């Protein structure tokens, strides 16, 4: 695939806007599926979240800022826990994690999957019990494994032969038997409504089933006295809207599960099906509810186990972005507005905000689509096809590729971009030496700072040359 040097959004042929984006009847309207349950537009036209006015939030905390509805977050966590019970539900630490959120998750009955020593440190600093944690990662260091074992992490997902040896030695030194899951690559990749059942073992994660690596990994774990094999783990994709892609994956996983039990005369009590369930970023997205996902997965597993004549193992799932993604929007202030002439007399409104790819890299990285609305007021102006761009020195610095905003959007207006709870703050950077925004949680009209805004002093603190001598 050849990429345009200025980014994926350049050099494109075709219509000015995607087919799914329709001009709205009411440019001030909010599509409920895109927003947290506590977001509404007040009589004065400004957005409110859990009773707090976004203009007051911006005045008190500045922009850009990630604004989370705490009640919405908790209700989504509870919904997944209830729908999948008695299965274990593990929140994706990589989507967004801080100590307060980690405590909320434990309170709502969820575990947390962490994939690095840093994420593990955050969870432990929050007081999360080790048995509520699941450790992922394809290249865990000895130091990370030692800390996980010392903390009593409930499950470590082993991902390579080298890691099995390392973990066995770490557990032996600690005098414990560490519970593990073996991550297997099933040759199935699911993405949204499409799934492909071949040629997807060429990746860095897991042990290949077709090559026999998965069974060899199981043999090595069983041969290590300091390791306890609890079951198999798989993950077939991300932003998955239904359970159709799990049909083949579950069949292959449970077939291997049954074969391992039969060949080794053991019982594997657990199976982790991964997850990666999707959310609505635009009106083109139609995700399933937790109840629909749980029902579909349960039926698939029970049917496969019945055909294999094995007991249904205790299940675990990892919903991914589906819990935190919809709970949060990013609040920006408009800096400049341009009308850009295109071919055949068409024009596009470019709206530049005070953030960009440093606080949301997904548009540039994945060609992801987002929505947006004017947040600080309502407007009677007609809708204008707009592109929301950032302040960074990159042509590909786009936040929202295509959206209808009022034609009278101007400097000083506030814009809100929903669906930014997952993989935005966690993937944020200091590109162009821009400090990262704060994460604010709102409940009953009160704003709590989950992560404060970075400052120039924070950036300079890492620079030994920035002291008095360096400044001179």
C-alpha positions as CSV (number, residue, x, y, z in Angstrom):
1,X,0.0,0.0,0.0
2,X,1.5,3.3,-1.0
3,X,0.9,6.3,1.3
4,X,0.6,9.9,0.4
5,X,3.6,11.7,2.0
6,X,1.3,14.3,3.7
7,X,-1.0,11.6,5.2
8,X,-3.8,9.3,4.5
9,X,-6.3,12.1,4.0
10,X,-4.4,13.7,1.1
11,X,-4.4,12.6,-2.5
12,X,-7.8,11.1,-2.3
13,X,-10.2,10.9,-5.2
14,X,-14.0,10.6,-4.8
15,X,-16.8,12.6,-3.1
16,X,-16.2,15.4,-0.8
17,X,-17.8,13.6,2.2
18,X,-18.4,9.9,2.9
19,X,-21.8,8.5,1.9
20,X,-22.9,7.8,5.5
21,X,-22.5,11.4,6.5
22,X,-25.9,13.1,5.8
23,X,-26.5,16.8,6.2
24,X,-28.4,17.2,9.5
25,X,-31.9,18.6,9.8
26,X,-30.8,20.3,13.0
27,X,-27.2,21.2,13.3
28,X,-27.6,21.6,17.0
29,X,-29.0,18.1,17.6
30,X,-27.1,15.4,19.5
31,X,-27.1,11.7,18.4
32,X,-27.6,9.9,21.8
33,X,-25.6,6.8,20.7
34,X,-22.5,9.0,20.4
35,X,-22.6,10.6,23.8
36,X,-22.4,9.7,27.5
37,X,-25.8,9.5,29.1
38,X,-25.3,12.7,31.1
39,X,-24.6,14.9,28.1
40,X,-27.4,17.3,27.0
41,X,-27.8,20.7,25.4
42,X,-29.3,23.2,27.7
43,X,-32.0,25.8,26.9
44,X,-29.2,28.4,26.3
45,X,-27.6,26.1,23.7
46,X,-24.5,25.1,25.7
47,X,-23.7,21.5,26.4
48,X,-23.9,20.1,29.9
49,X,-22.4,16.9,31.2
50,X,-23.8,15.5,34.5
51,X,-25.1,18.9,35.3
52,X,-21.9,20.9,34.6
53,X,-21.8,23.6,31.9
54,X,-18.9,23.0,29.5
55,X,-18.3,26.8,29.4
56,X,-17.6,26.7,33.1
57,X,-15.5,23.6,32.8
58,X,-13.4,25.4,30.1
59,X,-13.0,28.5,32.1
60,X,-11.9,26.6,35.3
61,X,-9.7,24.0,33.7
62,X,-8.8,25.2,30.2
63,X,-8.9,23.5,26.9
64,X,-8.3,21.0,25.4
65,X,-9.6,18.7,28.1
66,X,-11.0,15.2,28.2
67,X,-14.3,15.3,30.0
68,X,-15.8,12.1,31.4
69,X,-19.2,11.3,32.8
70,X,-18.5,9.2,35.9
71,X,-22.0,7.8,36.3
72,X,-21.9,6.7,32.6
73,X,-18.6,5.0,33.1
74,X,-19.8,3.1,36.2
75,X,-23.1,2.1,34.6
76,X,-21.2,0.7,31.5
77,X,-18.9,-1.3,33.8
78,X,-21.8,-2.6,35.8
79,X,-23.7,-3.5,32.6
80,X,-20.8,-5.7,31.3
81,X,-20.3,-7.3,34.7
82,X,-24.0,-8.2,35.0
83,X,-24.4,-9.3,31.4
84,X,-21.4,-11.7,31.4
85,X,-21.8,-13.0,34.9
86,X,-20.5,-15.4,36.1
87,X,-17.7,-14.8,33.6
88,X,-14.8,-12.5,34.6
89,X,-14.8,-9.2,32.8
90,X,-11.4,-7.5,32.5
91,X,-11.2,-3.8,31.7
92,X,-8.5,-2.8,29.2
93,X,-6.0,-0.8,31.1
94,X,-4.4,0.4,27.8
95,X,-7.6,2.1,26.8
96,X,-7.3,4.6,29.7
97,X,-6.1,4.0,33.2
98,X,-5.5,6.2,36.3
99,X,-5.7,5.3,39.9
100,X,-9.2,6.7,40.4
101,X,-10.6,4.8,37.4
102,X,-8.9,1.6,38.7
103,X,-10.7,2.0,42.0
104,X,-14.0,2.5,40.3
105,X,-13.5,-0.7,38.4
106,X,-12.9,-2.7,41.5
107,X,-15.9,-1.2,43.1
108,X,-18.0,-2.2,40.2
109,X,-16.8,-5.8,40.2
110,X,-14.4,-5.8,37.2
111,X,-10.8,-6.9,36.9
112,X,-8.2,-5.0,34.9
113,X,-5.9,-6.3,32.2
114,X,-2.5,-4.5,32.1
115,X,0.1,-4.9,29.4
116,X,3.2,-3.2,30.8
117,X,5.0,-2.6,34.0
118,X,3.7,1.0,34.0
119,X,0.1,0.0,33.8
120,X,0.7,-2.6,36.5
121,X,2.2,0.1,38.7
122,X,-0.8,2.3,38.3
123,X,-3.2,-0.5,39.2
124,X,-1.1,-1.4,42.2
125,X,-0.8,2.2,43.3
126,X,-4.6,2.3,43.3
127,X,-4.7,-0.6,45.7
128,X,-6.2,-3.1,43.1
129,X,-5.7,-6.6,44.6
130,X,-3.3,-8.7,42.5
131,X,-5.8,-11.4,41.9
132,X,-8.0,-8.9,40.0
133,X,-5.2,-8.3,37.5
134,X,-4.4,-10.0,34.2
135,X,-1.0,-9.3,32.7
136,X,-0.6,-9.2,28.9
137,X,2.4,-8.3,26.7
138,X,4.5,-10.0,24.0
139,X,7.8,-8.9,25.5
140,X,7.5,-8.8,29.3
141,X,10.9,-8.1,31.0
142,X,12.2,-10.1,33.9
143,X,11.7,-7.0,36.1
144,X,8.0,-6.8,35.0
145,X,7.5,-10.5,35.6
146,X,9.1,-10.3,39.1
147,X,6.9,-7.4,40.1
148,X,3.8,-9.2,38.8
149,X,4.6,-12.4,40.7
150,X,5.4,-10.5,43.8
151,X,2.1,-8.6,43.6
152,X,0.2,-11.9,43.2
153,X,-1.2,-11.1,39.8
154,X,-4.0,-13.5,39.2
155,X,-3.2,-14.6,35.6
156,X,-0.2,-14.0,33.4
157,X,-0.8,-14.5,29.7
158,X,2.4,-16.2,28.3
159,X,3.3,-15.2,24.8
160,X,6.6,-16.9,23.8
161,X,8.8,-19.8,24.7
162,X,11.4,-17.5,26.2
163,X,8.8,-16.0,28.4
164,X,7.7,-19.4,29.7
165,X,11.2,-20.1,30.8
166,X,11.7,-16.6,32.3
167,X,8.4,-16.8,34.2
168,X,9.1,-20.3,35.5
169,X,12.4,-19.2,36.9
170,X,10.9,-16.0,38.4
171,X,8.1,-18.0,40.1
172,X,10.6,-20.7,41.3
173,X,12.8,-18.0,42.9
174,X,9.8,-16.5,44.6
175,X,8.6,-19.9,45.9
176,X,5.2,-19.6,44.3
177,X,3.2,-21.4,41.6
178,X,2.1,-18.8,39.1
179,X,-1.2,-19.2,37.3
180,X,-0.9,-18.7,33.5
181,X,-3.0,-18.6,30.3
182,X,-1.4,-19.5,27.0
183,X,-2.2,-17.0,24.2
184,X,-3.0,-18.8,21.0
185,X,-3.3,-17.4,17.5
186,X,-6.3,-19.0,15.8
187,X,-6.0,-17.7,12.2
188,X,-9.1,-15.6,12.7
189,X,-9.2,-11.9,12.5
190,X,-12.4,-10.0,13.2
191,X,-13.0,-6.3,12.6
192,X,-16.4,-4.7,12.9
193,X,-18.8,-6.9,10.9
194,X,-16.1,-8.7,8.8
195,X,-14.0,-11.6,9.8
196,X,-11.4,-13.7,7.9
197,X,-10.5,-17.2,8.9
198,X,-7.1,-17.7,7.2
199,X,-3.6,-16.2,7.1
200,X,-3.7,-14.2,10.3
201,X,-1.0,-15.9,12.2
202,X,1.7,-13.6,10.8
203,X,1.7,-11.4,13.9
204,X,3.7,-10.8,17.0
205,X,1.2,-12.1,19.5
206,X,0.6,-15.6,20.7
207,X,1.4,-19.1,19.7
208,X,0.4,-20.5,16.3
209,X,-2.1,-23.3,16.4
210,X,-1.6,-24.6,12.9
211,X,2.2,-24.8,13.4
212,X,1.9,-26.7,16.6
213,X,3.5,-24.0,18.7
214,X,0.5,-23.7,20.9
215,X,0.6,-27.3,22.0
216,X,4.3,-27.1,22.5
217,X,3.8,-24.1,24.7
218,X,1.3,-26.1,26.8
219,X,3.8,-28.9,27.2
220,X,6.4,-26.5,28.4
221,X,4.1,-24.9,30.9
222,X,2.9,-28.3,32.2
223,X,6.6,-29.3,32.6
224,X,7.4,-26.3,34.8
225,X,6.5,-27.0,38.5
226,X,6.3,-23.3,39.2
227,X,3.6,-22.7,36.6
228,X,0.0,-23.6,36.8
229,X,-1.8,-23.9,33.4
230,X,-5.3,-22.5,33.8
231,X,-6.4,-22.3,30.2
232,X,-6.1,-20.7,26.8
233,X,-6.4,-17.1,25.7
234,X,-7.3,-15.7,22.3
235,X,-8.0,-12.3,20.9
236,X,-9.4,-11.9,17.4
237,X,-9.7,-8.1,16.8
238,X,-10.9,-4.7,17.9
239,X,-13.9,-2.5,17.4
240,X,-16.1,-5.7,16.9
241,X,-19.8,-4.9,16.7
242,X,-21.3,-8.4,17.1
243,X,-20.3,-12.0,17.9
244,X,-20.2,-13.4,14.3
245,X,-16.4,-13.4,14.2
246,X,-16.3,-15.5,17.3
247,X,-18.0,-18.5,15.7
248,X,-14.8,-19.9,14.1
249,X,-12.5,-18.6,16.8
250,X,-14.5,-20.3,19.6
251,X,-14.6,-23.5,17.6
252,X,-10.9,-23.6,17.1
253,X,-10.1,-22.5,20.6
254,X,-12.4,-25.0,22.3
255,X,-11.2,-27.8,19.9
256,X,-7.7,-27.2,21.1
257,X,-8.9,-26.9,24.7
258,X,-10.5,-30.3,24.4
259,X,-7.5,-31.9,22.7
260,X,-5.1,-30.6,25.4
261,X,-7.4,-32.0,28.1
262,X,-7.6,-35.4,26.3
263,X,-3.9,-35.7,25.4
264,X,-2.6,-34.7,28.8
265,X,-5.3,-36.2,31.0
266,X,-6.0,-32.8,32.6
267,X,-8.9,-30.3,33.0
268,X,-8.4,-26.7,31.9
269,X,-10.8,-24.8,34.1
270,X,-10.7,-21.5,32.2
271,X,-10.9,-19.9,28.7
272,X,-10.4,-16.2,27.9
273,X,-12.1,-15.2,24.6
274,X,-10.6,-11.7,24.5
275,X,-13.1,-9.2,23.2
276,X,-12.4,-5.8,21.7
277,X,-16.1,-4.8,21.4
278,X,-16.9,-1.7,19.4
279,X,-18.5,1.7,20.1
280,X,-20.2,4.3,18.0
281,X,-17.9,7.0,16.8
282,X,-20.3,8.2,14.0
283,X,-23.8,7.5,12.8
284,X,-22.3,4.7,10.6
285,X,-21.5,2.6,13.7
286,X,-24.1,0.2,15.2
287,X,-22.5,-1.6,18.2
288,X,-24.3,-4.4,20.1
289,X,-25.3,-4.0,23.7
290,X,-23.5,-5.9,26.5
291,X,-26.5,-8.2,26.9
292,X,-26.6,-9.0,23.2
293,X,-22.8,-9.7,23.2
294,X,-23.0,-11.9,26.3
295,X,-26.0,-13.9,25.0
296,X,-24.3,-14.5,21.6
297,X,-20.9,-15.6,23.1
298,X,-22.6,-17.8,25.7
299,X,-24.6,-19.6,23.0
300,X,-21.5,-20.1,20.8
301,X,-19.5,-21.6,23.7
302,X,-22.2,-23.8,25.0
303,X,-22.9,-25.2,21.6
304,X,-19.3,-25.9,20.8
305,X,-18.7,-27.5,24.2
306,X,-21.7,-29.7,23.8
307,X,-20.5,-30.9,20.4
308,X,-17.0,-31.6,21.8
309,X,-18.6,-33.3,24.9
310,X,-16.6,-31.2,27.3
311,X,-17.6,-29.1,30.3
312,X,-18.0,-25.4,29.7
313,X,-15.0,-23.7,31.2
314,X,-15.1,-20.6,33.3
315,X,-15.0,-17.8,30.8
316,X,-13.3,-14.4,30.8
317,X,-13.8,-11.5,28.4
318,X,-12.0,-8.3,27.7
319,X,-14.5,-5.6,26.3
320,X,-11.7,-3.2,25.3
321,X,-12.8,0.3,24.5
322,X,-16.5,-0.4,25.0
323,X,-16.5,0.6,28.6
324,X,-14.6,3.9,28.7
325,X,-14.8,5.0,25.0
326,X,-18.3,6.5,25.0
327,X,-18.0,8.0,28.5
328,X,-15.8,10.9,27.4
329,X,-15.6,13.8,25.0
330,X,-12.7,16.1,24.2
331,X,-13.5,19.8,24.7
332,X,-11.6,22.2,22.4
333,X,-11.6,25.9,21.7
334,X,-11.7,27.1,18.1
335,X,-8.7,29.3,17.1
336,X,-9.2,29.9,13.4
337,X,-11.7,29.1,10.6
338,X,-10.8,29.0,6.9
339,X,-12.9,28.4,3.8
340,X,-10.8,26.3,1.4
341,X,-11.7,26.1,-2.3
342,X,-11.8,22.6,-3.8
343,X,-12.4,21.3,-7.3
344,X,-15.5,22.2,-9.2
345,X,-16.3,25.1,-7.0
346,X,-16.8,23.1,-3.9
347,X,-15.6,24.5,-0.6
348,X,-14.7,23.0,2.8
349,X,-14.7,24.8,6.1
350,X,-11.4,24.1,8.0
351,X,-11.9,24.6,11.8
352,X,-8.6,24.7,13.7
353,X,-8.7,23.9,17.5
354,X,-6.2,24.2,20.3
355,X,-5.3,20.5,20.4
356,X,-4.9,17.9,17.6
357,X,-2.9,14.8,16.9
358,X,-1.0,15.1,20.3
359,X,-4.3,14.4,22.2
360,X,-5.9,12.2,19.5
361,X,-3.6,10.3,17.2
362,X,-6.2,7.8,16.0
363,X,-7.4,9.8,13.0
364,X,-3.9,10.2,11.7
365,X,-2.7,6.7,12.7
366,X,-5.8,4.6,11.8
367,X,-7.8,6.9,9.5
368,X,-10.4,6.8,12.3
369,X,-13.6,8.8,12.0
370,X,-15.1,11.0,14.7
371,X,-18.0,13.3,15.2
372,X,-18.3,16.8,16.7
373,X,-20.7,19.5,17.7
374,X,-20.6,23.1,18.6
375,X,-20.6,23.0,22.4
376,X,-20.7,26.5,23.8
377,X,-23.9,27.7,22.1
378,X,-26.6,26.8,19.6
379,X,-26.7,28.2,16.1
380,X,-29.3,29.1,13.5
381,X,-26.7,29.1,10.7
382,X,-27.0,26.5,8.0
383,X,-24.7,23.4,8.3
384,X,-21.4,23.6,6.5
385,X,-19.2,20.6,5.7
386,X,-16.2,21.0,7.9
387,X,-12.9,19.4,8.8
388,X,-11.6,19.9,12.3
389,X,-7.8,20.2,12.4
390,X,-5.3,20.7,15.1
391,X,-2.5,23.1,15.8
392,X,0.5,20.8,15.0
393,X,3.0,21.3,12.2
394,X,1.7,18.4,10.2
395,X,-0.7,18.3,7.2
396,X,-2.1,15.1,8.6
397,X,-3.0,16.7,11.9
398,X,-6.8,16.1,11.6
399,X,-9.2,15.5,14.5
400,X,-12.4,15.0,12.6
401,X,-12.2,14.3,8.9
402,X,-15.8,15.2,8.0
403,X,-18.6,16.8,10.0
404,X,-21.4,19.3,9.5
405,X,-20.9,22.3,11.8
406,X,-22.8,25.6,11.7
407,X,-21.5,27.9,9.0
408,X,-20.9,30.6,11.7
409,X,-18.4,28.7,13.8
410,X,-15.8,31.3,14.9
411,X,-12.8,31.8,17.1
412,X,-13.6,31.4,20.8
413,X,-16.3,28.8,20.2
414,X,-16.1,25.5,22.0
415,X,-16.3,22.2,20.2
416,X,-16.9,18.7,21.7
417,X,-15.7,15.5,20.1
418,X,-17.4,12.4,21.6
419,X,-16.1,8.9,21.9
420,X,-12.6,9.9,23.0
421,X,-12.4,8.0,26.3
422,X,-10.3,5.1,24.9
423,X,-6.9,5.3,23.3
424,X,-6.8,9.1,23.2
425,X,-5.2,10.2,26.5
426,X,-3.4,6.9,26.8
427,X,-1.8,7.4,23.3
428,X,-1.3,11.1,23.8
429,X,2.1,12.6,23.1
430,X,4.1,15.8,23.6
431,X,4.6,16.3,19.9
432,X,5.6,19.9,19.1
433,X,6.3,20.2,22.9
434,X,2.6,20.5,23.6
435,X,1.6,19.5,27.2
436,X,-1.0,16.8,27.5
437,X,-4.6,17.8,28.5
438,X,-6.2,16.9,31.8
439,X,-8.8,14.2,32.3
440,X,-11.8,15.5,34.2
441,X,-14.6,13.4,35.7
442,X,-18.0,15.0,36.3
443,X,-20.7,13.7,38.7
444,X,-23.7,15.6,40.0
445,X,-22.4,18.9,38.6
446,X,-19.0,18.5,40.4
447,X,-15.7,18.2,38.5
448,X,-12.9,16.0,39.7
449,X,-9.5,16.1,38.2
450,X,-8.4,12.5,37.4
451,X,-5.2,13.6,35.7
452,X,-4.0,17.2,35.8
453,X,-2.9,19.2,32.8
454,X,0.7,19.0,32.0
455,X,2.7,22.3,32.0
456,X,5.8,23.6,30.3
457,X,7.5,23.0,33.6
458,X,6.6,19.3,33.4
459,X,8.3,19.1,30.0
460,X,11.4,21.0,31.1
461,X,11.8,18.9,34.2
462,X,13.0,16.0,32.1
463,X,15.5,18.2,30.3
464,X,18.8,18.5,32.3
465,X,19.8,21.5,30.2
466,X,16.8,23.5,31.2
467,X,18.2,24.7,34.5
468,X,19.8,28.0,35.2
469,X,23.1,26.9,33.5
470,X,21.2,25.5,30.5
471,X,19.1,28.6,30.2
472,X,22.2,30.8,30.2
